[in-house]
Amino acid sequence: MGFIFSLFLAIISFVSPAFAYPQAEFDDCVNSSKENPEMVDVADESINTFCDCALTNIFNENKIDNLWMNVCIRKSFTE
């Protein structure tokens, strides 16, 4: 019984994180952002944070309006 419990704990310890949106959508967002000439000097971390925020709001919250995009922009690109 202890072995089964230990095996179960080992399995759930190595489960990869679940994303609320498809990884392909995140990759497309990052790649599109990097192709934008306005984003040449923007850090990758800021772009990743923006894409995560935007996609989470779109896929989880069904928020597609400009208000939430502005929130994500302020959260990601201002210091």
Beta strands, then each sheet from edge to edge (+ up, - down):
end
